[in-house]
Amino acid sequence: MHMKRDYYEDIHFLSTKLLWFWFLAFIGALISFPFFVSNYYVYVANYMAINVLVTVGLNLLVGYTGQISLGHAGFFAIGAFTTVLLMDKVSLPFLIALVSGGILAALLGFVLGIPALRLEGPYLAIATLGFGMAITQVIGRWGFFGGRMGIQAPPLTLFGLYLVKGDRGLYFIVIPITCLLTWAARNLMKTKVGRAFIAVRDSDIAAETMGVNLTYYKTLAFAISAFYTAIAGGLMAFLLGFINPSSFNFILSIYFLAFVIVGGLGTIFGSIMGGVVMTLLMLKLDKVQDLPLLGELLTTVSERWMTVTGIHNISSIFLGLIIVLIVVFEPLGLYGFWIRAKIYWKTWPF
């Protein structure tokens, strides 16, 4: 019995050492990455990290509490415009402005979560859709936000000194914030709050019977999700350098929801996979329209049949097809593929 206990202790010790090894290797890879790749790939990494942050936040709402939202582009816009305006008009430091934008979005998310107490399914989706469209209309028509022309992000400075320069400098802000908030979301799901979210998703009636306060936890889920999305929006403003209301449209909310579904509902690791893979697919498919042969073929077809209105639609068609195939063949998303691969290698060759 003593020998058996020692055996399991040795296995636990080795697994812990191996986990620490891969964790430190991952941190080392993240730190060294921007020094060994071109500026474009650093930009892509920043773009992926921001989308991962949005996907994690939206998954806390959709995947863990079962509440559908089609208005997260509005929270994304709130974070972007609030961060830029607080730095430009009030001269607040970057981090304070960024967190302030997140808090403002969280308060609006709390208010938006109140209808979730009475609405479910498509009715809730329509309500959140209306919120997202209203936000972009207000921003676009109010001159304080730059109107339809938008506004330019100010340089990131701290006490008069440039905080970052270019995508490489921004990388060391975006990646730590994304890692920290993703780690926080993972730990949150292991607490009482996370268990309450899951209980609400599985059966809100049973959860209420067990003493879960539906009013508190449903609105809290909206607030936390909005906070994450707004932080990502503030980071995106400085990645792009210029923002306008037309960038935060209904299609963007659809993309965010697609990230969650493709990655895997109710899993943080799936959110990471969804944000990374879907961002890479979007960037790669945007180049499809630049292929000379495809462009010439589509131009011919459009001239002859007058049915193709723009070559740029092809990337959206391919992206939609890929999403449909993933959902049909693996309902758990990319996380389901990961689970299958892990089980296969653990049981190989049997």
N, C-alpha and C positions, 0 to 999 in steps of 0.2 A: 504493500500500500504506500509505503514511504517512497519507494523507487518510482511508482507511478506518479505521485505528486511532483517529484523532482523532474520527471520527464515533461509534464505539462508546464511547469515553471520555466524550463529551458526553452520550450517551444514559444511560450509567451514572450520571453526575453528576446529571442531571435526575431520574432515578428515585429516587436517594438523597435528593435535596432534597424530592421529593414525598412520600416515605415519612416523612421527618422532620416535614414539615408536618402530615400526617394524624395522626402519633403525638402531636405537641404539641397538636393540636386535640382529640384524644381525651382527653388528660390534662386539658386545660382544661374540657372538658365534664363529666368526672367530678367535678372540684373544684367547679364552679359548680352542678351539678345540685341538691343539697339546698337551695340558697338560692332556687330559683325554682319549686319544686313543693311540694305539700302534704305533711304528715307521713305520710299513707298511702302515697304513692308512694316516699318514702324507705324506709319499712318494706318495701315490695315489692322495692326495689333491694337491700336487705340480704338479704332472703330468697333472691333470685335468686343473689346472689354466693355465699352459703353453699352452695346446691345446685350451683353451678358447681364449687366446690371439691370437693365429694363426687364429682361426675361425673368430674372430671379424675383424682382418685385412683383411682376404681373402673375407669376406662378404662385406666390404667396396668396394671392386673391383667387385666381381661377383654379389652380391645382389643389390647394390646401383647404380652401373654404367653399369651393364650388360656385363662386359668383362670377358671372360673365361680365366683362367690361370691354366696350368698344370705344371708350373715350380717353384712353391713356395718352393719345397724341396731345390732348389738351394739357395734361399734367407735364408732359415733356416740354411743351411750349412755355408753360408757367415757369418751370425751372430754368429754361434757357433765357427768357426775357428778364425774369426777376434778377438772376445773377448778373447779367450784363448791365442792367439799369442801376442796380445798387452800387456796382463798381464805378460806373460812368457818372451817375448823377450825385451819389452820396459819398463816393470815394471810400467805400468799405473795402477791407482786404478780401482777397479772393475766397478764402475758406469760409469766412463769416458770411459773405454774400451767397456762396453756394449752399450753405446750411440754411440760411434764411429762406432761399427759394424752395428748399425741400420742406421746411416747416410750413410755409404758406400753402404749398400743394397738399401737405398732410391735413391741414385745417379744411381745405376745400374738399379733400377726399373724405374726411369725416362727415361733412355736410352731405356729400353725394351718397354716402353710405346709408343715410337715413331712409331714402326710398327703398333700399335693398331689404328693409324689414317687411315690406309689403309686396315687393315685386320679385319675381323669379324668372329664370329662363330668358326667353326672347323679350319679355317686357322690360326686364332689367337691362338687357343689351341695348334696347332702343333708348331707354332713359340715359344711359351712359354715353351713347352715341350723340344724343342731343346736347349733352354737356360739352363733349369734345368739339363739336361744330360751333357751339356758342362761344367758346373760348377763342377759337381762331378768328371768328367774326369780330369779336370785341377788340382783339389785338390788331386786326387788320384795319379797322375803321377809326381807331383812336390814335391821333397824331403823337401822343406821348410815347407810344411804343414804336414809332417810326412809320406807322401806317403800312400801306402795301409795299413800300420800298424796303422796309426792314431796317435793322441797325447793325453796325459793325461792332464786334467784340473788342474791348480795349486790351492793351497789352497786360500780361500778368506781371504785376510788380509787387514788391514788398519793401516798404520804407524807401521808396524811390529807386530801388534796384530791380532789374529784370529778374523775375522769379524763374521763368522758363523762356527758351527761345526755340521755336520750331517744334516739329513733331517729337523729336528725341527728348527735349525738355519736358514736353507735356506727358510723355510716356511715364515718367517717374512720378507724376501726379495721378494719372488715370489708373494705372495698374495697382498701386497701393490702395487707393480708395475702393476699387472694384473688389480686390481680395479681402479687404477688411469688412465691407458690407456683405459680401457673400458668406464669409465666415460667421458674421453676426446672424444672418438669416438661417444658416445651418444650425447654429446653437439655439436660436429662437424656437425652432421646430421641436427641440428636445425638452422644452420647458412646458409649464402649464398652459401658456398661451398657444403654443403649437398644438398640443393635444386637444385644446378647445377648438381650434380651427378645423382640425381633422374630424372631430365629433360633429361640428356644424355641417361639414361637407357630407358626411355619411348619412346623417339624419338629424335635421335641426329639431324635430319634435322630441326624439329620444334624448338629444343633448340638453334641451330645456328641461326635460323631466329629471335628468341627472344633476341639474343645478347650474348648467352653463347659461350665462347671461347673453342671450342672442343679440340684444341691442348693443351691448358693449363690444362683443367680439366681431360682429359683422362690420360695424363702423370702424373698429380698430384695424381690421384687415384692409379696408379701403384706405385708411390713413397711412399705414405702413407702405402699402403698395404705391401710393401716390408719392410718398417721400422718396422711395428708391428711384422712381421714374423721373422725378424732378431733378434729383442729383445727377442722373445720367444726362438729362437735358442741359443742365448747366455746363457739364463737361463737353457735350457736343457743340455748344456754342463756340467754345474756344478751339475745338478741333476744326470746325468749318471756317471760323473767323468772321463769318457774316451770316445772319439769320433773318428770315422773313416769314410772315404768317403762312404763306402757301406751302412751306416745307412741312408744316404740321397738320396734314390733312387726314381725312378718313382712311385713306389707303395705308398710311403709316400705322394707325391703330390695328388694321387688319394684319399687317406684317408682324407687329408685336405679338398678337395672339397666335399667329402661325409659328413664331419662334417657340412659344410655350408648347404648343401641340406637337410639333415635330420633335422637340427635345424630349418631352415626356412630362405629363401632368403629375404634379405632386412629388417632384424630386428636384433637389437643388443641383445635383450633378447633371441631370437631364437639361436643366436650364442653361448650364454652362455649355453643354454640347450643342443645344439648339441655337444659342446666340453665336457661337463660333462657326458652326457649319453653315447656318443660314446666311450669315454675313458674308462668308467666303463665296457661297453660291451666288448671292446677289451681285457681288463685285465681278465675279467671273462671267455671269450671264449678261451683264451689261455690255460686255465686249463682243457678244454674239453679233450684234448689229453692225460691228465694224468689219466682219468678214466680207471680203469683196464678192465672193461667189454667191453667198446668201443674199447680200444686198442687191446684187444685180438680178438674181432670180425673183426676189420679192418686188423689186421695182417693175419688172416685166409683168408679173402677175397683177400688180395694182393698176398698171396702165391698161391691161387687157380686160380685167374683170371689175375694177373699181371697188374691190372689197377690202383691200388692205390699206388702212388709213395711215399707218406709220410703222416703220421697221422697228422702232423702239418697243413696240408691243410684244415682239417675239420673246424678249427676255422674261416678261411677266408670264407669258404662256408657258414657257419651259419651267419657270419657278413654280407655278401653280400645279403643273403636271407632276413635278417631283414631290411636292407636298402631298398630293392625292395618293401617289404610289406608296409613300412612306406610311401614311395613315391606314391605307387598305391592308398592306402586308405586315405591318407591325403597329398595332393600336397603341402600344406603350411608347412609341416613338424611338428615337435614337437610343434612349436609355434601355429599351427592350432589347435592341441589338447588343448592347454592352452586356446585359445580364446573360443573354444566350451565349455570347463568346466566353464570358468568365466561367459559366457552368461547363461549357465544352472543354476548356483547357484544364479545369480542375478535375474532371472525370476522364480525361484522355489517358489511355487509348480505349477505355471501356465505353 
